[in-house]
Amino acid sequence: MENRIEELRKTRGVTQEELADALDVSRQTISSLENGRYSPSIQLAFKISRYFTLGIEQIFIYEEEQRQ
């Protein structure tokens, strides 16, 4: 799942550490999210959504896998 967290964070002039503190997670969690190595829990996705005052679907890009 792709996301716009890094883009949104940089637009606001917020460091990974500042965002992590605001969301009560580690800086490593933010880094992993931004690099697509970690998919957030629904609770964390909502926290991120509220932080940026955007809908979840405006932050996270979900593409369904096509069945063959």
N, C-alpha and C positions, 0 to 999 in steps of 0.2 A: 504494500500500500504506500503510495506516495503522499507527501504532504507539503504544505507551504510554510511550515513553522520557521525555518531559517529566514526565508524572505520576509515574513511578517515581523520577526524579531529584529532583524536588521533595519527594517523600515522605521520601527519605533526607537531605534538606538539603544536596544536592550542587550546586555551580554547574556551568554548562556547561563552564567552563574546567577544573574539577577532573575532570569526567567525561572530557573530551577528553584530559587528561594521563594518566589511568588507562588509556585505550584506545589511546593513542599516535596520536591524530588531532588535527586542528585544532578550535578552538572553532566555527569556521564549519561544519565537518562536522556537529557535534552540532546546531547551529541548523538546518541544512538537513534533517537527519533528523527533528527534532521538527516541522518545518513541512511535512513530506511532499514536499519538493522533491528528495529524494535517497533512493534505495534502496541499502542497504548491500550490500557483497559478502558472500558466505556466511561468509568468515573474520571480518569485522567483526560480523556478526550473532551468531556464536558468542561472540566476545569480550564483546559486550553481554550476551548470555545468561548467561555465566559471571559477569560483574560483578554482575548483579542476582540471581544464583542462581535463575533462572527458566528454563523452557523457552522456546525461540525462539517457539513458538506462543502463549505467554503474553505476549509483548512485541509481536510483529508480527501484524497482522490482515490476512490475505490472503483476498481474495474473487475467485474466478474470474470472468472475463468470460463472459457467456452468449453462445453463438453463435446467430445468427439463421438 
